[in-house]
Amino acid sequence: MQTLTPPPIRAQPPQLSSGGRTALRLTLITIAALVVATTVAALGVTAWGVSALRVITDSQALPSTMRALVIDTARIPVAIRITADRETREPKADLRLLNTTHSGAHQLSVSTVGGETRVTIAGNPGPMLAWARGGEITVALPPDQARRLTVRTQQEFGAVIAQADLDQLEARTNDGEIILLGGARRIEVHTVDGSVTTRDPIAVSEQFIASTSDGDVTVDFRDTAPRSVEAITRNGDVAIGLPERGPYLVRTQTSGSTDVQVPETNSPDTAVAQITARSSDGDVVVQQLSLRNR
């Protein structure tokens, strides 16, 4: 005969006393109050920040006789855009800048000495937006004037977008992309943290120099390649697209792979152009545009 053993009786959790229940309620209420207070404070700070923002605009005429244009934005985080089209009759510079109402006045400052015109931004950005890309300067030029003009840009933060045919372009930025369209007789561009790219093949007749520390250099040339091309990056790839006409004197140096697909020569006298491409930590490609587009 089998004896059945009853299951063990589980111990019941101790019942909270009325004082314990009151303490638990107070704890939950305190936590809820802290959550609500934190949320309200965060929303208040956000609302204050949004209400303190403003968009600053300014426009200044530029001399029609200038032979050189210097745009220096210092540490103010703005992009620089250079344009030229048939609808532009007079050269001008337009500013759009995002800042706070607590910052001082900001406007374009234009000065001219001889044939050189300098454009700067008066005032400093608010510390709240020092990390941001806060605006843009757009320089609009008549095409005939642009083709005779030397443009130099200097910035700490911000991209350069060149959409004009110029005589010379020199651009330097520490933190930003350099995007090239159009062309020039000579182009020299340098960035530290950013890439140098051409959205479409550009026309450069004499010299092209580009360098970056952390970024790629990707440039295509149409018509005839410039007589001298130098593309250098430390941490990135170099890709150069050349017209079919050659031969080219190509010098490459890289720790990665190298792919050269253009007619080559070892003689500077017979070379249509001399190409130097270097990357400390990346790949190098030099090829004909016709091969790339197949």
C-alpha positions in Angstrom: 0.0 0.0 0.0 1.6 3.3 -1.1 1.6 6.2 1.2 1.0 9.6 -0.4 3.1 12.4 0.9 1.4 15.8 0.7 3.3 18.6 -1.2 5.3 21.0 1.0 3.4 24.0 2.0 5.1 27.1 0.6 5.8 29.9 3.0 3.6 32.9 2.3 5.4 36.2 1.9 5.2 38.4 4.9 2.3 40.8 4.8 3.2 44.5 4.7 2.1 46.4 7.7 0.2 49.6 7.1 3.3 51.5 7.8 5.3 49.5 5.2 2.6 50.1 2.6 2.7 53.8 3.2 6.5 53.8 2.8 6.2 51.9 -0.5 3.6 54.4 -1.8 5.8 57.3 -0.9 8.8 55.7 -2.6 6.9 55.2 -5.8 5.5 58.7 -5.7 8.9 60.1 -5.2 10.4 58.2 -8.2 7.4 59.3 -10.4 7.9 62.9 -9.3 11.6 62.8 -10.2 10.9 61.3 -13.6 8.3 64.0 -14.3 10.6 66.8 -13.1 13.5 65.6 -15.2 11.3 65.3 -18.3 9.9 68.8 -17.8 13.4 70.2 -17.2 14.7 68.6 -20.4 11.7 69.9 -22.4 12.2 73.3 -21.0 15.9 73.4 -21.9 15.0 72.1 -25.5 12.3 74.7 -25.9 14.6 77.5 -24.6 17.3 76.3 -27.1 14.9 76.3 -30.0 13.5 79.6 -29.2 17.0 81.1 -28.9 18.0 80.1 -32.4 17.8 82.5 -35.3 18.8 82.6 -39.0 21.0 85.6 -39.9 21.1 86.8 -43.5 23.3 89.4 -45.1 24.2 90.4 -48.7 27.0 92.5 -49.9 28.0 93.7 -53.4 31.5 92.9 -54.6 33.6 95.0 -56.9 33.2 94.3 -60.6 36.9 95.2 -61.1 38.4 92.8 -58.5 41.1 90.5 -59.7 41.4 88.4 -56.6 38.8 87.3 -54.0 39.8 86.1 -50.5 37.1 84.5 -48.3 38.2 83.9 -44.7 35.6 82.5 -42.3 38.1 81.8 -39.5 36.5 79.5 -36.8 32.9 80.3 -37.8 31.4 77.0 -39.1 30.1 77.8 -42.6 30.3 76.3 -46.1 31.6 78.4 -49.0 29.8 78.0 -52.3 31.2 79.7 -55.4 28.9 80.0 -58.4 28.8 81.6 -61.9 26.0 81.7 -64.3 24.6 83.8 -67.1 21.8 85.2 -64.9 24.3 86.9 -62.6 25.0 90.5 -63.7 26.9 91.8 -60.7 29.1 89.9 -58.3 27.8 89.6 -54.7 28.2 87.5 -51.5 25.2 86.2 -49.5 25.4 84.9 -46.0 23.0 82.6 -44.1 24.1 81.8 -40.6 22.3 79.8 -37.9 23.1 81.2 -34.4 21.6 82.1 -31.1 19.8 85.3 -30.0 22.3 85.7 -27.2 25.2 86.1 -29.6 26.3 89.4 -31.1 25.5 90.8 -34.5 26.9 89.0 -37.5 27.3 90.3 -41.0 29.6 90.1 -44.0 32.6 92.4 -44.0 34.0 93.4 -47.4 37.2 95.3 -47.9 39.2 96.0 -51.0 42.9 96.9 -51.4 44.1 97.3 -54.9 42.6 94.6 -57.0 42.1 92.2 -54.0 38.8 91.9 -52.2 38.5 90.2 -48.8 35.3 88.8 -47.4 35.0 87.9 -43.7 32.2 87.5 -41.1 32.1 90.1 -38.3 31.4 88.6 -34.9 31.8 85.1 -33.4 29.4 82.2 -33.3 27.6 81.3 -30.0 29.4 78.5 -28.1 26.3 76.3 -28.4 26.8 76.0 -32.2 30.6 75.9 -32.3 30.4 72.3 -33.3 27.8 72.7 -36.0 27.9 73.6 -39.7 26.1 76.7 -39.0 25.5 78.3 -42.4 26.8 79.1 -45.9 28.4 81.9 -47.8 27.4 82.0 -51.5 29.5 84.0 -53.9 27.8 84.6 -57.2 29.9 85.8 -60.1 29.3 86.8 -63.7 31.0 84.1 -65.9 33.3 86.5 -67.7 34.6 87.9 -64.4 34.9 84.5 -62.9 37.2 83.3 -65.7 39.7 86.1 -64.9 39.5 85.8 -61.1 41.7 84.2 -58.5 39.7 82.9 -55.5 41.3 81.9 -52.2 39.3 80.4 -49.3 40.4 79.9 -45.7 38.3 78.1 -43.0 38.6 76.1 -39.9 35.3 74.3 -40.3 33.1 73.9 -43.4 33.0 72.6 -46.9 34.0 74.3 -50.1 31.8 73.9 -53.2 33.3 75.4 -56.3 30.8 75.5 -59.2 32.5 78.1 -61.4 35.1 78.3 -64.1 37.9 80.4 -62.5 41.4 81.4 -63.4 42.8 80.1 -60.1 41.3 78.4 -57.0 43.1 77.9 -53.8 41.1 76.4 -50.9 42.2 75.4 -47.4 40.0 73.9 -44.7 40.8 71.9 -41.6 37.5 70.1 -41.2 35.3 69.8 -44.3 34.9 68.4 -47.8 36.1 70.1 -51.0 33.8 69.5 -53.9 34.9 70.7 -57.4 32.8 71.4 -60.4 33.6 73.6 -63.4 37.3 74.2 -63.7 40.3 76.6 -63.6 43.7 77.2 -65.1 45.2 76.2 -61.7 43.6 74.5 -58.7 45.3 73.9 -55.3 43.1 72.5 -52.5 44.0 71.2 -49.0 41.9 69.7 -46.2 42.8 67.9 -43.1 39.7 66.0 -42.2 37.7 65.6 -45.4 37.8 64.4 -49.0 38.4 66.1 -52.3 36.0 65.1 -55.0 34.7 66.1 -58.4 31.1 65.4 -59.0 31.7 65.6 -62.8 34.9 65.8 -64.8 36.5 69.2 -64.4 38.7 71.2 -66.8 42.1 72.2 -65.5 44.8 73.3 -68.0 48.0 73.9 -66.0 48.2 72.5 -62.5 46.2 70.5 -60.0 47.3 69.9 -56.4 45.1 68.3 -53.8 46.0 66.9 -50.3 44.1 65.6 -47.3 45.1 63.7 -44.1 41.9 61.8 -43.5 39.9 61.3 -46.6 39.9 60.3 -50.3 41.0 62.2 -53.3 38.8 61.3 -56.2 39.1 63.6 -59.3 38.2 63.3 -63.0 39.5 65.5 -65.7 37.8 66.2 -69.0 39.2 67.5 -72.3 42.9 67.6 -71.7 44.6 66.7 -68.4 46.5 69.5 -66.6 50.3 69.4 -67.3 50.9 68.5 -63.6 48.7 66.6 -61.2 49.5 65.9 -57.6 47.1 64.0 -55.3 48.1 63.0 -51.8 46.3 61.5 -48.9 47.5 59.9 -45.6 44.4 57.8 -44.7 42.4 57.3 -47.8 42.4 56.3 -51.4 43.4 58.2 -54.5 41.4 57.8 -57.8 42.3 59.8 -60.8 40.4 59.7 -64.1 42.2 61.0 -67.2 41.2 61.7 -70.8 42.2 59.2 -73.4 45.0 61.3 -74.9 48.4 60.3 -73.5 51.0 59.2 -72.8 51.4 60.1 -69.1 54.3 60.0 -66.8 52.8 58.4 -63.7 54.5 58.2 -60.3 52.6 56.3 -57.5 53.4 55.5 -53.9 51.2 53.5 -51.6 51.1 50.8 -49.0 48.0 49.4 -50.6 47.3 48.3 -54.2 48.1 50.3 -57.3 46.2 50.1 -60.6 47.4 52.2 -63.5 45.4 51.9 -66.8 46.6 54.8 -68.9 49.2 55.0 -71.7 52.5 55.6 -70.0 56.0 56.9 -70.7 59.1 57.4 -68.7 60.2 60.6 -70.5 59.0 64.0 -69.3 59.6 65.3 -72.8 57.0 63.0 -74.4 54.5 63.0 -71.6 51.3 64.9 -72.0 51.0 65.3 -68.3 52.9 64.2 -65.2 50.8 62.5 -62.6 51.8 62.0 -58.9 49.5 59.9 -56.7 50.4 59.0 -53.1 48.6 57.3 -50.2 50.2 56.3 -46.9 47.3 53.9 -46.1 45.1 53.3 -49.1 44.8 52.3 -52.7 45.8 54.3 -55.8 43.9 54.1 -59.1 44.9 56.0 -62.3 42.7 55.2 -65.3 41.1 56.5 -68.5 37.6 57.8 -68.0 36.5 55.8 -71.0 37.5 52.6 -69.2 35.8 53.6 -66.0 32.5 54.3 -67.7 32.3 50.9 -69.5 
